[in-house]
Amino acid sequence: LHWGSRLMFKDNLLYASIGERGYGSAAQDPTSYFGKMIRINKDGTAPKDNPYSMNEDWLPEIYQIGLRNPQGMTISPFNDKIYFSNHGPRGGDSIGIVKFAGNYGWKRIAWGGTEYSGRKIGANSLENIYDKPLIIWVPSIGIGNLSFYNGDVFPNWYGDLLITASKINMLIRIDLDGNKIVREEIVLKDKIGRI
């Protein structure tokens, strides 16, 4: 249940996403690993420049909080930032950027997602408090893995972000200009099943 669990090395550091495992409010608790992005050295120790160096309340390994169920992670070959996908509840699937001491707001805000009972989560006024995702889907698309295209077979796609959406059997291309979304295109839908 909301495992997250993606791993990536960058600059000899291991980044690991951890879902909130169904304990929504734990994603805002910096003394719990649920709903977090972890950043550690190869030997398992915490880097001295992790957020706990400025905020002693945070566990040493935590780099970012407020995640629900991160399902994909990739490094941009164009700006060297780590991008990740995050499942929302009945809406609020999103793409974000890993950020020092960042907070994507779960479970205080769901970026348009609702409880499975239909009850609203959070308030629009909270959007200014948290790191806003680059793009949000409402209703949910079942966002999965993501990758930047830097090949030469499709030159018009160079630098674009490819995203899988297993719930609705889609492959989506996001045309980015820096961190601004220029266009979203459905490349495949209902052609080959879950992607």
Buried (B, 14 or more C-beta within 10 A) or exposed (E): EBEBEBEBEBEEBBBBBBBBBEBBEBBBBBEBBBBBBBBBBEEEEBBEEBBBEEEEEBBBBBBBBBBBBBBBBBBBEEEEEBBBBBBBBBBBBBBBBBBEBBBBBBBBBBBBBBEEEEEEBBEEEBEEEBBBBBBBBBBBBBBBBBBBBEEEEEEEBEBBBBBBBBBBBBBBBBBBEEEEBEEEEEBBEEEEEEB
